[in-house]
């Protein structure tokens, strides 16, 4: 087993790291591909050559992606971004190489085991999806389009990452916000307070600020991230994807993307979204008038609840109707308690220990840990959890090293933007969610083949383990082990129970909000509207009674439009599965027997088996929609 990555400690070292490692990986790929074309002894040897190249290319690409989104030095980020383009171009070029395809397509599979056959089938499918069998001129155009997709996606993400906005408001505009937030935001020389679209400002303002103008100003600024910069970028990206899909023989980009996913076809996305619409509409229609009536207590002439009101009104109503004070809840979640709490909880659940590692990384904020079970080191994780300029601005798990049994130690990274002080419960839930990706990557990292390691399952299943882990952030027994207010008292169990009951209110409206994102994601790719702003606003308006802020350009900062493409439906599709997986625990979240079975059947196989088979192995039956429906309409 290789040792974990060793990062540089100075500027020159980082420049060399992001330059030399991709160069070395490219050389390895060239060597393996040449050997494969020369004709190895048998099919197993051919697949090992392909896997060796896959490992080198995967690791180099992961490293470059991570550093392009996280390194504090803009020059290093720029070099890393260029390397991502080079490495992605190489990946696409290999799938257009007819000699490579012929070397694999002609293999005799008689002596291969099931996993080797699976690897070969998936790889040959990748070649065909890459365009290997197209006429020369069309192949070349597909290559150009694939490379352009990468370049545009990187530009789109860079503009979002660097697109932080700010607004200035009068001090009285902070009424309702926690005192520690107010203390951290003194007025400037002009007598106004600066608020930014970074999460530690945005999240508290949209939930706690009683001044509607303050909420609207900051949420409005957030909905203008990367505009107008990303307007032309997205328009071209959508055109590139449409042309590429059609040249490859697909009806549209959604058809191309869904071929390798559980859902199967682009048309099935529309059918699934319609099913969500039917399941959530009545409950949302019942919830919305309650929000509007409450808004009119503060703003008598309000005509509609907007997205700038939504989270605040839910917070207010949960306090008034269910006696859940979000600021009281927040007082129990200081960051310095939450971090060890997440480690302790997941360690207990998954039978692992997180051993702190004193090792250089790209920033002093990063916490590194070896993930250990008994005497075996399973992987290494790096937690980069606070905002800074030039860093990825949301919350996500990034791969670093693909875990390969006996060869490469799995490594993954969380890039988040949490407050250094008190966290909202939403932030705690997000932490658990992203940590779910992290442990999936590590525990699923013991595979033979890079193609199936870690979270490399179907893309519409990959969120399910993370959504499941969110449930531990709602368990009173779990929360009692790490929460503490200023007096040192853990969060009371009766408050947690009230939080769970209150969470049911507004749930259907939240699903409608997510359905809006999914509709935008799908229809921008499939309908190809000329006016992106009008189409985006249309889909948000018709999907949810909670209205978007008019005339803004939220699509320009919708980061999922690059990686998720037409398939934002994934989050609700995975949630259907996650709610059913939860039923397997029978209400006992810390049951060690169930936890071990979950780890063995869901996490540790990585992508070596189809997701539907993994779920059926754990549940003892195929997954269904009932658990999701019951969760969506509690008490119905």
DRENLOKOL-691105 format. One record per residue (C-alpha): residue in one letter; x, y, z. Coordinates in nm, 2 decimals, always signed. Last residue first. Example, Ala and Ser with C-alpha at 12.3 -4.5 7.8 and 13.67 -1.06 7.14 Angstrom:
2
R   res       xx       yy       zz
R     s    +1.37    -0.11    +0.71
R     a    +1.23    -0.45    +0.78
// end
This chain:
636
R   res       xx       yy       zz
R     x    -5.13    +1.27    +0.67
R     x    -4.93    +1.30    +0.99
R     x    -4.60    +1.36    +0.81
R     x    -4.65    +1.44    +0.44
R     x    -4.30    +1.41    +0.28
R     x    -4.17    +1.15    +0.53
R     x    -4.47    +0.92    +0.45
R     x    -4.42    +0.97    +0.08
R     x    -4.04    +0.90    +0.11
R     x    -4.11    +0.58    +0.31
R     x    -4.36    +0.46    +0.05
R     x    -4.15    +0.52    -0.27
R     x    -3.98    +0.17    -0.28
R     x    -3.65    +0.00    -0.26
R     x    -3.62    -0.36    -0.38
R     x    -3.62    -0.62    -0.10
R     x    -3.39    -0.76    +0.17
R     x    -3.32    -0.41    +0.28
R     x    -2.93    -0.43    +0.27
R     x    -2.90    -0.66    -0.03
R     x    -3.18    -0.48    -0.21
R     x    -3.00    -0.15    -0.17
R     x    -2.67    -0.29    -0.30
R     x    -2.85    -0.45    -0.60
R     x    -3.02    -0.13    -0.69
R     x    -2.68    +0.05    -0.68
R     x    -2.53    -0.19    -0.93
R     x    -2.22    -0.36    -0.80
R     x    -1.85    -0.27    -0.79
R     x    -1.93    +0.10    -0.74
R     x    -1.82    +0.12    -0.38
R     x    -1.87    -0.23    -0.23
R     x    -1.78    -0.09    +0.12
R     x    -2.06    +0.16    +0.16
R     x    -2.39    -0.02    +0.09
R     x    -2.37    -0.39    +0.19
R     x    -2.08    -0.40    +0.44
R     x    -2.14    -0.06    +0.60
R     x    -2.51    -0.12    +0.62
R     x    -2.45    -0.46    +0.77
R     x    -2.21    -0.32    +1.03
R     x    -2.46    -0.05    +1.11
R     x    -2.74    -0.30    +1.15
R     x    -2.54    -0.50    +1.40
R     x    -2.41    -0.20    +1.58
R     x    -2.75    -0.05    +1.65
R     x    -2.67    +0.32    +1.67
R     x    -2.96    +0.45    +1.47
R     x    -3.22    +0.24    +1.64
R     x    -3.55    +0.35    +1.47
R     x    -3.58    +0.03    +1.27
R     x    -3.24    +0.07    +1.11
R     x    -3.36    -0.07    +0.78
R     x    -3.62    +0.20    +0.76
R     x    -3.34    +0.45    +0.71
R     x    -3.26    +0.28    +0.38
R     x    -3.61    +0.36    +0.26
R     x    -3.57    +0.73    +0.34
R     x    -3.23    +0.72    +0.16
R     x    -3.38    +0.56    -0.15
R     x    -3.64    +0.83    -0.20
R     x    -3.37    +1.08    -0.10
R     x    -3.15    +0.96    -0.39
R     x    -3.42    +1.04    -0.64
R     x    -3.48    +1.37    -0.47
R     x    -3.11    +1.47    -0.50
R     x    -3.07    +1.32    -0.84
R     x    -3.33    +1.54    -1.00
R     x    -3.04    +1.78    -1.04
R     x    -2.98    +1.57    -1.36
R     x    -2.96    +1.81    -1.66
R     x    -2.60    +1.89    -1.59
R     x    -2.50    +1.76    -1.25
R     x    -2.13    +1.87    -1.27
R     x    -2.18    +2.19    -1.46
R     x    -2.54    +2.30    -1.37
R     x    -2.46    +2.22    -1.01
R     x    -2.29    +2.55    -0.96
R     x    -2.61    +2.75    -1.00
R     x    -2.44    +3.10    -0.98
R     x    -2.53    +3.21    -1.33
R     x    -2.87    +3.03    -1.30
R     x    -2.97    +3.27    -1.02
R     x    -3.00    +3.56    -1.27
R     x    -3.24    +3.82    -1.12
R     x    -3.54    +3.99    -1.27
R     x    -3.79    +3.89    -1.00
R     x    -3.69    +3.74    -0.67
R     x    -3.81    +3.39    -0.69
R     x    -4.16    +3.30    -0.56
R     x    -4.27    +3.06    -0.29
R     x    -4.58    +2.91    -0.46
R     x    -4.34    +2.66    -0.61
R     x    -4.30    +2.50    -0.95
R     x    -4.46    +2.76    -1.18
R     x    -4.25    +3.05    -1.05
R     x    -3.92    +2.86    -1.03
R     x    -3.97    +2.73    -1.38
R     x    -4.05    +3.07    -1.52
R     x    -3.76    +3.24    -1.35
R     x    -3.52    +3.00    -1.51
R     x    -3.68    +3.04    -1.85
R     x    -3.69    +3.42    -1.84
R     x    -3.32    +3.44    -1.73
R     x    -3.20    +3.19    -1.98
R     x    -3.36    +3.37    -2.28
R     x    -3.29    +3.15    -2.58
R     x    -3.44    +2.84    -2.43
R     x    -3.26    +2.51    -2.48
R     x    -3.57    +2.29    -2.40
R     x    -3.36    +1.99    -2.29
R     x    -3.06    +2.14    -2.11
R     x    -3.24    +2.45    -1.96
R     x    -3.53    +2.22    -1.89
R     x    -3.35    +1.96    -1.68
R     x    -3.15    +2.19    -1.45
R     x    -3.43    +2.44    -1.42
R     x    -3.68    +2.17    -1.34
R     x    -3.45    +2.01    -1.08
R     x    -3.39    +2.35    -0.91
R     x    -3.76    +2.40    -0.90
R     x    -3.81    +2.05    -0.76
R     x    -3.57    +2.14    -0.48
R     x    -3.80    +2.44    -0.40
R     x    -4.10    +2.22    -0.42
R     x    -3.94    +1.97    -0.18
R     x    -3.88    +2.27    +0.05
R     x    -4.25    +2.36    +0.02
R     x    -4.34    +2.00    +0.11
R     x    -4.12    +2.02    +0.42
R     x    -4.27    +2.34    +0.54
R     x    -4.37    +2.19    +0.87
R     x    -4.22    +1.84    +0.92
R     x    -3.91    +2.01    +1.07
R     x    -4.13    +2.13    +1.36
R     x    -4.19    +1.77    +1.48
R     x    -3.81    +1.70    +1.46
R     x    -3.72    +2.02    +1.64
R     x    -3.98    +1.95    +1.91
R     x    -3.81    +1.61    +1.97
R     x    -3.47    +1.78    +1.98
R     x    -3.61    +2.03    +2.24
R     x    -3.74    +1.74    +2.45
R     x    -3.40    +1.57    +2.43
R     x    -3.23    +1.87    +2.58
R     x    -2.92    +2.01    +2.40
R     x    -2.62    +1.94    +2.61
R     x    -2.54    +2.18    +2.90
R     x    -2.20    +2.34    +2.92
R     x    -2.33    +2.68    +3.05
R     x    -2.25    +2.84    +2.71
R     x    -2.44    +2.57    +2.53
R     x    -2.31    +2.22    +2.47
R     x    -2.36    +1.95    +2.20
R     x    -2.14    +1.65    +2.17
R     x    -2.29    +1.33    +2.32
R     x    -2.64    +1.47    +2.36
R     x    -2.67    +1.51    +1.99
R     x    -2.64    +1.13    +1.93
R     x    -2.90    +1.04    +2.19
R     x    -3.13    +1.32    +2.07
R     x    -3.11    +1.20    +1.70
R     x    -3.17    +1.47    +1.44
R     x    -2.80    +1.50    +1.33
R     x    -2.79    +1.12    +1.29
R     x    -3.06    +1.16    +1.02
R     x    -2.82    +1.35    +0.80
R     x    -2.63    +1.02    +0.75
R     x    -2.91    +0.90    +0.52
R     x    -2.88    +1.20    +0.29
R     x    -2.51    +1.12    +0.26
R     x    -2.57    +0.75    +0.18
R     x    -2.84    +0.85    -0.08
R     x    -2.64    +1.12    -0.26
R     x    -2.44    +0.88    -0.48
R     x    -2.75    +0.70    -0.60
R     x    -2.83    +0.93    -0.90
R     x    -2.46    +0.92    -1.00
R     x    -2.45    +0.55    -1.04
R     x    -2.17    +0.43    -0.81
R     x    -1.82    +0.56    -0.81
R     x    -1.83    +0.68    -0.45
R     x    -1.52    +0.50    -0.35
R     x    -1.37    +0.28    -0.62
R     x    -1.54    +0.13    -0.92
R     x    -1.34    +0.25    -1.22
R     x    -1.02    +0.26    -1.01
R     x    -1.03    -0.12    -1.01
R     x    -0.94    -0.37    -0.73
R     x    -1.16    -0.19    -0.47
R     x    -1.08    -0.09    -0.11
R     x    -1.20    +0.26    -0.14
R     x    -1.56    +0.21    -0.05
R     x    -1.48    +0.28    +0.31
R     x    -1.29    +0.59    +0.22
R     x    -1.52    +0.74    -0.05
R     x    -1.83    +0.65    +0.15
R     x    -1.67    +0.80    +0.46
R     x    -1.63    +1.13    +0.27
R     x    -1.97    +1.13    +0.10
R     x    -2.14    +1.09    +0.44
R     x    -1.92    +1.36    +0.58
R     x    -2.09    +1.59    +0.33
R     x    -2.43    +1.51    +0.48
R     x    -2.32    +1.52    +0.84
R     x    -2.17    +1.87    +0.79
R     x    -2.49    +1.98    +0.60
R     x    -2.70    +1.87    +0.91
R     x    -2.47    +2.07    +1.13
R     x    -2.51    +2.37    +0.90
R     x    -2.89    +2.33    +0.91
R     x    -2.87    +2.32    +1.29
R     x    -2.71    +2.66    +1.28
R     x    -2.35    +2.67    +1.37
R     x    -2.19    +2.88    +1.65
R     x    -1.84    +3.02    +1.60
R     x    -1.59    +2.94    +1.32
R     x    -1.88    +2.96    +1.07
R     x    -1.89    +2.69    +0.81
R     x    -1.78    +2.72    +0.45
R     x    -1.71    +2.37    +0.33
R     x    -1.44    +2.18    +0.13
R     x    -1.43    +1.82    +0.25
R     x    -1.14    +1.61    +0.12
R     x    -1.07    +1.25    +0.02
R     x    -0.79    +1.00    +0.04
R     x    -0.79    +0.63    -0.03
R     x    -0.45    +0.46    +0.01
R     x    -0.33    +0.32    -0.32
R     x    -0.19    -0.03    -0.38
R     x    -0.32    -0.31    -0.16
R     x    -0.68    -0.25    -0.25
R     x    -0.71    +0.07    -0.47
R     x    -0.84    +0.38    -0.31
R     x    -0.86    +0.67    -0.55
R     x    -0.65    +0.96    -0.42
R     x    -0.80    +1.31    -0.38
R     x    -1.17    +1.30    -0.42
R     x    -1.36    +1.62    -0.34
R     x    -1.66    +1.63    -0.10
R     x    -1.88    +1.94    -0.11
R     x    -2.00    +2.25    +0.07
R     x    -2.04    +2.59    -0.11
R     x    -1.80    +2.86    -0.19
R     x    -1.50    +2.68    -0.34
R     x    -1.20    +2.90    -0.23
R     x    -1.07    +3.22    -0.38
R     x    -1.12    +3.43    -0.08
R     x    -1.18    +3.24    +0.24
R     x    -1.45    +3.03    +0.40
R     x    -1.41    +2.77    +0.67
R     x    -1.42    +2.39    +0.67
R     x    -1.11    +2.24    +0.50
R     x    -1.13    +1.88    +0.64
R     x    -0.87    +1.64    +0.50
R     x    -0.93    +1.26    +0.51
R     x    -0.69    +0.97    +0.50
R     x    -0.76    +0.60    +0.43
R     x    -0.82    +0.26    +0.56
R     x    -0.52    +0.23    +0.81
R     x    -0.54    -0.11    +0.96
R     x    -0.43    -0.19    +1.32
R     x    -0.79    -0.18    +1.45
R     x    -0.99    +0.03    +1.21
R     x    -0.82    +0.35    +1.11
R     x    -0.91    +0.66    +0.92
R     x    -0.60    +0.89    +0.92
R     x    -0.69    +1.25    +0.99
R     x    -0.61    +1.59    +0.85
R     x    -0.75    +1.93    +0.97
R     x    -0.71    +2.21    +0.71
R     x    -0.73    +2.57    +0.84
R     x    -0.36    +2.61    +0.80
R     x    -0.39    +2.58    +0.42
R     x    -0.26    +2.37    +0.13
R     x    -0.15    +2.08    +0.35
R     x    +0.15    +2.00    +0.56
R     x    +0.11    +1.70    +0.80
R     x    +0.03    +1.66    +1.16
R     x    -0.22    +1.37    +1.15
R     x    -0.51    +1.34    +1.38
R     x    -0.63    +0.98    +1.42
R     x    -0.99    +0.92    +1.32
R     x    -1.12    +0.59    +1.45
R     x    -1.34    +0.34    +1.27
R     x    -1.63    +0.12    +1.36
R     x    -1.88    +0.28    +1.12
R     x    -2.14    +0.40    +1.36
R     x    -1.89    +0.48    +1.64
R     x    -1.66    +0.66    +1.41
R     x    -1.95    +0.84    +1.25
R     x    -2.06    +0.97    +1.59
R     x    -1.71    +1.06    +1.72
R     x    -1.60    +1.24    +1.41
R     x    -1.92    +1.44    +1.38
R     x    -1.90    +1.53    +1.75
R     x    -1.53    +1.62    +1.72
R     x    -1.63    +1.88    +1.46
R     x    -1.95    +1.99    +1.63
R     x    -1.79    +2.08    +1.97
R     x    -1.53    +2.33    +1.83
R     x    -1.80    +2.46    +1.59
R     x    -2.03    +2.57    +1.87
R     x    -2.36    +2.39    +1.83
R     x    -2.58    +2.43    +2.14
R     x    -2.64    +2.80    +2.10
R     x    -2.78    +2.73    +1.75
R     x    -3.09    +2.57    +1.90
R     x    -3.16    +2.88    +2.11
R     x    -3.12    +3.09    +1.80
R     x    -3.35    +2.86    +1.61
R     x    -3.62    +2.89    +1.88
R     x    -3.84    +2.58    +1.86
R     x    -4.17    +2.63    +2.05
R     x    -4.37    +2.44    +1.79
R     x    -4.62    +2.70    +1.65
R     x    -4.44    +3.03    +1.74
R     x    -4.08    +2.91    +1.71
R     x    -4.14    +2.69    +1.41
R     x    -4.34    +2.98    +1.26
R     x    -4.05    +3.22    +1.30
R     x    -3.79    +2.98    +1.15
R     x    -4.01    +2.89    +0.86
R     x    -4.08    +3.26    +0.80
R     x    -3.70    +3.33    +0.79
R     x    -3.63    +3.05    +0.56
R     x    -3.89    +3.15    +0.31
R     x    -3.87    +3.53    +0.31
R     x    -3.59    +3.59    +0.06
R     x    -3.73    +3.30    -0.15
R     x    -4.04    +3.52    -0.18
R     x    -4.37    +3.50    +0.00
R     x    -4.63    +3.68    -0.21
R     x    -4.84    +4.00    -0.22
R     x    -4.70    +4.17    +0.10
R     x    -4.91    +4.47    +0.18
R     x    -4.92    +4.40    +0.56
R     x    -4.55    +4.34    +0.59
R     x    -4.49    +4.21    +0.95
R     x    -4.82    +4.04    +1.01
R     x    -4.84    +3.99    +0.63
R     x    -4.55    +3.75    +0.65
R     x    -4.74    +3.53    +0.89
R     x    -5.04    +3.51    +0.66
R     x    -4.81    +3.43    +0.36
R     x    -4.64    +3.15    +0.55
R     x    -4.97    +2.99    +0.66
R     x    -5.11    +3.03    +0.30
R     x    -4.81    +2.83    +0.18
R     x    -4.84    +2.52    +0.39
R     x    -5.17    +2.39    +0.25
R     x    -5.06    +2.43    -0.11
R     x    -4.73    +2.26    -0.02
R     x    -4.92    +1.96    +0.12
R     x    -5.14    +1.94    -0.19
R     x    -4.85    +1.97    -0.43
R     x    -4.59    +1.73    -0.28
R     x    -4.68    +1.39    -0.42
R     x    -4.82    +1.52    -0.75
R     x    -4.51    +1.73    -0.82
R     x    -4.27    +1.46    -0.71
R     x    -4.44    +1.22    -0.96
R     x    -4.41    +1.48    -1.23
R     x    -4.04    +1.52    -1.16
R     x    -4.01    +1.14    -1.19
R     x    -4.18    +1.14    -1.53
R     x    -3.97    +1.43    -1.66
R     x    -3.66    +1.25    -1.54
R     x    -3.78    +0.93    -1.71
R     x    -3.78    +1.10    -2.04
R     x    -3.41    +1.15    -2.01
R     x    -3.36    +0.78    -1.98
R     x    -3.22    +0.51    -1.74
R     x    -3.32    +0.63    -1.39
R     x    -3.04    +0.43    -1.23
R     x    -2.77    +0.61    -1.42
R     x    -2.54    +0.53    -1.71
R     x    -2.78    +0.62    -1.99
R     x    -2.90    +0.92    -1.79
R     x    -2.64    +1.16    -1.90
R     x    -2.68    +1.11    -2.28
R     x    -3.06    +1.11    -2.26
R     x    -3.05    +1.44    -2.06
R     x    -2.81    +1.59    -2.32
R     x    -3.06    +1.54    -2.60
R     x    -3.20    +1.28    -2.84
R     x    -2.88    +1.08    -2.83
R     x    -2.68    +0.97    -3.13
R     x    -2.33    +1.08    -3.04
R     x    -2.35    +1.38    -3.27
R     x    -2.68    +1.47    -3.10
R     x    -2.53    +1.46    -2.75
R     x    -2.23    +1.67    -2.86
R     x    -2.45    +1.93    -3.02
R     x    -2.67    +1.97    -2.72
R     x    -2.37    +1.97    -2.48
R     x    -2.20    +2.25    -2.67
R     x    -2.51    +2.46    -2.69
R     x    -2.57    +2.43    -2.32
R     x    -2.21    +2.53    -2.25
R     x    -2.24    +2.82    -2.49
R     x    -2.53    +2.97    -2.31
R     x    -2.37    +2.89    -1.97
R     x    -2.05    +3.08    -2.06
R     x    -2.25    +3.37    -2.21
R     x    -2.44    +3.43    -1.89
R     x    -2.16    +3.33    -1.66
R     x    -1.99    +3.67    -1.64
R     x    -2.32    +3.87    -1.61
R     x    -2.36    +3.74    -1.35
R     x    -2.12    +3.53    -1.14
R     x    -2.34    +3.56    -0.82
R     x    -2.66    +3.75    -0.89
R     x    -2.88    +3.53    -0.68
R     x    -2.65    +3.59    -0.38
R     x    -2.70    +3.97    -0.42
R     x    -3.07    +3.91    -0.41
R     x    -3.04    +3.70    -0.10
R     x    -2.85    +3.99    +0.05
R     x    -3.08    +4.27    -0.05
R     x    -3.40    +4.07    +0.01
R     x    -3.29    +3.97    +0.36
R     x    -3.20    +4.33    +0.45
R     x    -3.52    +4.47    +0.30
R     x    -3.73    +4.22    +0.49
R     x    -3.59    +4.34    +0.83
R     x    -3.65    +4.05    +1.07
R     x    -3.31    +3.90    +1.00
R     x    -3.29    +3.55    +1.15
R     x    -3.31    +3.30    +0.87
R     x    -3.19    +3.48    +0.56
R     x    -2.93    +3.67    +0.76
R     x    -2.80    +3.37    +0.95
R     x    -2.73    +3.17    +0.62
R     x    -2.59    +3.46    +0.41
R     x    -2.33    +3.59    +0.65
R     x    -2.15    +3.26    +0.74
R     x    -2.24    +3.13    +0.39
R     x    -2.04    +3.39    +0.20
R     x    -2.28    +3.64    +0.02
R     x    -2.13    +3.93    +0.21
R     x    -2.27    +4.17    +0.46
R     x    -2.11    +4.51    +0.52
R     x    -2.27    +4.73    +0.79
R     x    -2.33    +5.10    +0.73
R     x    -2.22    +5.41    +0.92
R     x    -2.00    +5.53    +0.63
R     x    -1.69    +5.47    +0.84
R     x    -1.79    +5.11    +0.88
R     x    -2.06    +4.96    +1.11
R     x    -1.96    +4.66    +1.32
R     x    -2.03    +4.31    +1.20
R     x    -1.88    +4.06    +1.44
R     x    -2.08    +4.21    +1.73
R     x    -2.40    +4.17    +1.53
R     x    -2.32    +3.81    +1.46
R     x    -2.24    +3.74    +1.83
R     x    -2.57    +3.92    +1.92
R     x    -2.78    +3.68    +1.71
R     x    -2.97    +3.85    +1.42
R     x    -3.32    +3.97    +1.49
R     x    -3.25    +4.34    +1.41
R     x    -2.96    +4.35    +1.16
R     x    -3.12    +4.62    +0.95
R     x    -3.09    +4.86    +1.25
R     x    -2.72    +4.87    +1.17
R     x    -2.79    +5.03    +0.82
R     x    -2.71    +4.80    +0.53
R     x    -2.43    +4.75    +0.29
R     x    -2.43    +4.47    +0.04
R     x    -2.16    +4.23    -0.07
R     x    -2.09    +3.99    -0.36
R     x    -1.86    +3.70    -0.39
R     x    -1.81    +3.60    -0.75
R     x    -1.47    +3.43    -0.73
R     x    -1.60    +3.08    -0.67
R     x    -1.90    +3.13    -0.91
R     x    -1.67    +3.27    -1.18
R     x    -1.43    +2.98    -1.13
R     x    -1.71    +2.73    -1.15
R     x    -1.83    +2.87    -1.49
R     x    -1.47    +2.89    -1.62
R     x    -1.41    +2.53    -1.52
R     x    -1.74    +2.42    -1.69
R     x    -1.65    +2.62    -2.00
R     x    -1.31    +2.45    -2.03
R     x    -1.44    +2.10    -1.97
R     x    -1.73    +2.14    -2.22
R     x    -1.48    +2.28    -2.47
R     x    -1.27    +1.97    -2.44
R     x    -1.58    +1.75    -2.50
R     x    -1.69    +1.97    -2.80
R     x    -1.35    +1.95    -2.97
R     x    -1.34    +1.57    -2.92
R     x    -1.69    +1.54    -3.06
R     x    -1.58    +1.75    -3.36
R     x    -1.29    +1.52    -3.42
R     x    -1.51    +1.21    -3.40
R     x    -1.75    +1.37    -3.64
R     x    -1.47    +1.42    -3.90
R     x    -1.33    +1.07    -3.85
R     x    -1.66    +0.88    -3.87
R     x    -1.80    +0.77    -3.53
R     x    -1.70    +0.45    -3.36
R     x    -1.49    +0.60    -3.08
R     x    -1.76    +0.86    -2.99
R     x    -1.70    +0.89    -2.61
R     x    -2.02    +0.71    -2.54
R     x    -1.89    +0.42    -2.74
R     x    -1.57    +0.43    -2.55
R     x    -1.75    +0.45    -2.21
R     x    -1.96    +0.15    -2.31
R     x    -1.64    -0.04    -2.38
R     x    -1.52    +0.06    -2.03
R     x    -1.83    -0.04    -1.85
R     x    -1.84    -0.39    -2.02
R     x    -1.47    -0.44    -1.95
R     x    -1.50    -0.35    -1.59
R     x    -1.81    -0.57    -1.54
R     x    -1.62    -0.86    -1.70
R     x    -1.33    -0.80    -1.46
R     x    -1.57    -0.80    -1.17
R     x    -1.74    -1.12    -1.28
R     x    -1.42    -1.32    -1.32
R     x    -1.23    -1.34    -1.65
R     x    -1.11    -1.66    -1.82
R     x    -1.37    -1.67    -2.10
R     x    -1.36    -1.30    -2.17
R     x    -1.15    -1.32    -2.49
R     x    -1.06    -0.96    -2.56
R     x    -1.14    -0.80    -2.90
R     x    -1.31    -0.50    -2.77
R     x    -1.02    -0.41    -2.54
R     x    -0.74    -0.39    -2.80
R     x    -0.98    -0.25    -3.06
R     x    -1.08    +0.03    -2.83
R     x    -0.72    +0.12    -2.76
R     x    -0.65    +0.12    -3.13
R     x    -0.96    +0.32    -3.20
R     x    -0.86    +0.60    -2.97
R     x    -1.17    +0.82    -2.92
R     x    -1.20    +0.72    -2.55
R     x    -0.83    +0.80    -2.50
R     x    -0.89    +1.15    -2.63
R     x    -1.17    +1.22    -2.38
R     x    -0.94    +1.12    -2.09
R     x    -0.65    +1.32    -2.23
R     x    -0.88    +1.63    -2.26
R     x    -0.98    +1.58    -1.90
R     x    -0.61    +1.58    -1.81
R     x    -0.52    +1.89    -2.00
R     x    -0.82    +2.08    -1.88
R     x    -0.76    +1.98    -1.52
R     x    -0.39    +2.09    -1.57
R     x    -0.50    +2.44    -1.68
R     x    -0.71    +2.46    -1.36
R     x    -0.42    +2.35    -1.15
R     x    -0.20    +2.62    -1.30
R     x    -0.47    +2.88    -1.23
R     x    -0.52    +2.76    -0.87
R     x    -0.14    +2.77    -0.81
R     x    -0.14    +3.13    -0.94
R     x    -0.43    +3.23    -0.72
R     x    -0.25    +3.11    -0.41
R     x    -0.50    +3.01    -0.14
R     x    -0.54    +2.66    -0.29
R     x    -0.90    +2.53    -0.27
R     x    -1.09    +2.50    -0.59
R     x    -0.81    +2.46    -0.84
R     x    -0.63    +2.25    -0.58
R     x    -0.91    +2.00    -0.56
R     x    -0.95    +1.97    -0.94
R     x    -0.57    +1.92    -0.99
R     x    -0.55    +1.65    -0.72
R     x    -0.85    +1.47    -0.86
R     x    -0.72    +1.48    -1.21
R     x    -0.38    +1.34    -1.11
R     x    -0.54    +1.06    -0.91
R     x    -0.78    +0.96    -1.18
R     x    -0.51    +0.96    -1.46
R     x    -0.27    +0.75    -1.26
R     x    -0.53    +0.50    -1.14
R     x    -0.69    +0.48    -1.49
R     x    -0.36    +0.41    -1.65
R     x    -0.30    +0.12    -1.41
R     x    -0.65    +0.00    -1.46
R     x    -0.61    -0.02    -1.84
R     x    -0.29    -0.21    -1.79
R     x    -0.46    -0.44    -1.55
R     x    -0.74    -0.50    -1.80
R     x    -0.50    -0.61    -2.06
R     x    -0.33    -0.85    -1.82
R     x    -0.67    -1.01    -1.74
R     x    -0.75    -1.03    -2.11
R     x    -0.43    -1.23    -2.20
R     x    -0.06    -1.19    -2.28
R     x    -0.07    -0.82    -2.35
R     x    -0.11    -0.69    -2.71
R     x    +0.10    -0.40    -2.83
R     x    -0.20    -0.17    -2.79
R     x    -0.21    -0.24    -2.42
R     x    +0.16    -0.17    -2.38
R     x    +0.13    +0.16    -2.56
R     x    -0.17    +0.25    -2.34
R     x    +0.03    +0.17    -2.02
R     x    +0.32    +0.38    -2.13
R     x    +0.11    +0.68    -2.24
R     x    -0.09    +0.67    -1.92
R     x    +0.23    +0.67    -1.71
R     x    +0.37    +0.97    -1.91
R     x    +0.04    +1.15    -1.84
R     x    +0.07    +1.08    -1.47
R     x    +0.42    +1.21    -1.46
R     x    +0.31    +1.54    -1.63
R     x    +0.02    +1.56    -1.39
R     x    +0.26    +1.53    -1.10
R     x    +0.51    +1.78    -1.24
R     x    +0.31    +2.09    -1.28
R     x    +0.07    +2.10    -0.97
R     x    +0.35    +1.98    -0.74
R     x    +0.62    +2.20    -0.90
R     x    +0.41    +2.51    -0.84
R     x    +0.34    +2.39    -0.49
R     x    +0.70    +2.34    -0.41
R     x    +0.79    +2.68    -0.53
R     x    +0.53    +2.83    -0.30
R     x    +0.64    +2.65    +0.01
R     x    +0.55    +2.35    +0.22
R     x    +0.47    +2.08    -0.04
R     x    +0.21    +1.81    +0.01
R     x    +0.29    +1.44    +0.09
R     x    +0.02    +1.21    -0.04
R     x    -0.05    +0.91    +0.18
R     x    +0.19    +0.61    +0.16
R     x    +0.13    +0.34    -0.10
R     x    +0.00    +0.00    +0.00
// end
